[in-house]
């Protein structure tokens, strides 16, 4: 038998604002990574002789932090 639990967060306005900011940053990072992946796939499809390797998670993290500082 499977059981499910519902949990409700009782947050104030400051916490709600912080949650929305965190969601926005996560969405931005996801969309940035998705765009980068699509660019690499398009490049590899158009240029089969000079394929680009996918960056590691550490490389992506470094690039995203560097992008944020600009």
Backbone torsions as a table, in degrees:
resi	resn	phi	psi	omega
1	UNK	NA	134.6	178.5
2	UNK	-97.1	134.9	177.3
3	UNK	-114.1	144.6	176.4
4	UNK	-122.7	148.4	178.9
5	UNK	-125.2	135.1	175.2
6	UNK	-105.1	136.2	179.7
7	UNK	-126.0	132.2	178.4
8	UNK	-112.2	130.6	176.0
9	UNK	-91.3	129.3	175.8
10	UNK	-105.0	96.3	-174.8
11	UNK	-113.5	152.7	177.3
12	UNK	-91.1	-177.5	-175.3
13	UNK	-64.9	-38.9	178.8
14	UNK	-64.2	-43.0	179.1
15	UNK	-67.0	-37.5	178.0
16	UNK	-62.7	-43.1	178.4
17	UNK	-62.7	-44.2	179.2
18	UNK	-63.1	-41.6	178.0
19	UNK	-61.8	-43.3	-180.0
20	UNK	-65.3	-37.0	177.0
21	UNK	-65.1	-42.9	178.9
22	UNK	-62.9	-41.0	177.8
23	UNK	-63.5	-40.0	179.3
24	UNK	-64.9	-41.1	178.9
25	UNK	-66.4	-42.1	179.0
26	UNK	-63.0	-41.8	178.9
27	UNK	-64.5	-41.4	178.5
28	UNK	-61.9	-46.1	-179.3
29	UNK	-63.8	-41.8	179.2
30	UNK	-62.8	-48.1	-178.8
31	UNK	-63.9	-37.5	177.6
32	UNK	-63.7	-46.8	178.9
33	UNK	-64.7	-38.4	178.3
34	UNK	-65.1	-42.2	177.9
35	UNK	-63.4	-41.9	178.4
36	UNK	-63.1	-43.1	178.6
37	UNK	-62.0	-44.0	179.0
38	UNK	-63.7	-38.6	177.4
39	UNK	-62.8	-42.8	179.6
40	UNK	-65.3	-43.7	179.4
41	UNK	-63.2	-42.4	178.3
42	UNK	-63.3	-42.7	179.2
43	UNK	-63.3	-44.7	-178.6
44	UNK	-66.1	-33.1	178.4
45	UNK	-71.6	-39.9	-178.3
46	UNK	-77.2	-30.1	-176.9
47	UNK	-125.5	78.2	-177.1
48	UNK	-66.7	-18.6	-179.6
49	UNK	-84.2	-22.1	-179.9
50	UNK	-127.9	71.1	-178.0
51	UNK	-76.3	147.4	176.5
52	UNK	-100.5	134.7	176.4
53	UNK	-78.0	151.9	175.8
54	UNK	-75.4	137.4	-179.7
55	UNK	-71.7	154.9	177.7
56	UNK	-76.9	169.2	179.0
57	UNK	-62.1	-35.8	179.3
58	UNK	-66.7	-43.1	177.4
59	UNK	-61.5	-44.1	179.2
60	UNK	-61.1	-41.5	179.4
61	UNK	-62.6	-44.4	179.8
62	UNK	-62.7	-42.3	-179.9
63	UNK	-65.7	-40.7	-179.3
64	UNK	-67.2	-38.7	177.3
65	UNK	-66.9	-42.4	179.1
66	UNK	-64.5	-37.7	178.4
67	UNK	-64.9	-37.8	-178.9
68	UNK	-67.1	-33.8	-176.4
69	UNK	-76.8	-16.3	-177.8
70	UNK	-76.4	NA	NA
